[in-house]
């Protein structure tokens, strides 16, 4: 069940934007992605990281407000780039910090403590990249720190490419072999009331393969998909939109629980089915996401 104290966020399409690419930065402001991750980590070579940080400072200064949720992926704090990345991110004032290669709960808590020491606003969130074998083995403990981190931890992002490299599974059939890992991450996310974003699809020209993987992610229960190219945004937004029958059912559940005779009930019967209050929470979240999506069409 979703933590109702945390605002519902639309995170269908989550696009990586290399911070060293000024052209990509300039274009990102007008894209229809729900979330933009400005990348200082894997997408940026070591010798280009200083310039990438300057690019980000300028971009956020030129665009202090944006329709999309904006996050910055820093290098791990244990690396030589981590501290400067974090200082840059703090100055840019994004909506979230993306922490790569999270192995254990301590990684989240250390970042949360660092943000507190920098007097960072309480609503600055942490997105955790789950892309190592150790991260999957510790995924339950990582999810448990959502409250311990002051509520900052709000999203898991799967990094399947790194997992493939580390585990040496067959890349061509990686989704098949890694299915149990993906569901383990998703299960922990739901237990911790955390959003969870599926991994990237590497061949952005393969639209059929991409669409198939998108709908698979929807069926598995992911909130969205991370992307490497703007051409993938529209298809992703459509795939992760609730369909009309789902919205009708959600509206019926909300309406039924609003009836005076049902307002104090934990379970009701609706169209021959048993409906609990957990279904009400899910229905309200679904309708809220649909409303946000409709509103974004007129931005």
Buried (B, 14 or more C-beta within 10 A) or exposed (E): BBEEEBEBBBBBBBBBBBBBBBEBBEEBBEBBBBBBBBBBBBBBEEEBBBEBBEBBBEBBEEEEEBBBBBBBBBBBBEBEBBBBBBBBBBBBEBBBBBBBBBBBBEBBBBBBEBBEEEEBEEEBBBBBBBBBEEBBEBBBEBBBBBEEBBBBBBBBBBBBBBBBEBBEBEEEEBBEBBEEBBEBBBBBBBBBBBBBBBBBBEEBEEEEEBBEBBEBBBEBBBBBBBBBBBEBBEBBBEBBBBEEEBBEBBBBBBEBBEEEEBEEBEEBEBEEEEBBBEBBBBBBBBBBBBEBBEEBEEE
